[in-house]
């Protein structure tokens, strides 16, 4: 399943997530800090959705109340909700 999530309050504008059977196959951030978003994408590849949500939820960037990793957790939570 490929899912596109529109981010909120971050430098990245969008996150494209490819998930199969609860495992993250690929993540692409549109916009944002290139090195950081590439690093996040590489680190979460092959991980279970729930593990990524638990690690990334609530991370703050510059007092915005969210971050690219936090927005990724929100995208993954939406994917879970869509499946049930």
Secondary structure as GFF3:
##gff-version 3
##sequence-region A 1 84
A	DSSP	beta_strand	2	6	.	.	.	ID=ss1
A	DSSP	beta_strand	12	20	.	.	.	ID=ss2
A	DSSP	beta_strand	23	31	.	.	.	ID=ss3
A	DSSP	alpha_helix	34	44	.	.	.	ID=ss4
A	DSSP	alpha_helix	49	56	.	.	.	ID=ss5
A	DSSP	alpha_helix	68	83	.	.	.	ID=ss6
###
